[in-house]
Amino acid sequence: MIKVLEFDSEKEQSIFRVYTEFRDLMKEGSIPIANAGYEDYICLYFIDRKLPPKVILWCYERAFESIDYAIFPLADTFEEFIEKIEQVDA
């Protein structure tokens, strides 16, 4: 089950704490926003700061093999990601 991360940096499952813990294993520009289970995270991925971020799934286990191997694209924009979620819920 996907759980949105907290904004409060004091919480264990906060964006800040998760980012701080895993940033060395994440591709630069990745910001975790939700826990997808098994220490895998849905992230906003800012490839170019002038463009909207993509949405990716970052896989903890695969990150030890290669940072690039740990990334799975989910949507080209956050809006597209939300639309996909709404389609599943319908």
Secondary structure, 3 states (H helix, E strand, C coil): CCEECECCCCCCCEHHHHHHHHCCCCCCCEEEEEEEECCEEEEEECCCCCCCCEEEEECHHHHCCCCHHHEEEEECCHHHHHHHHHHHHC
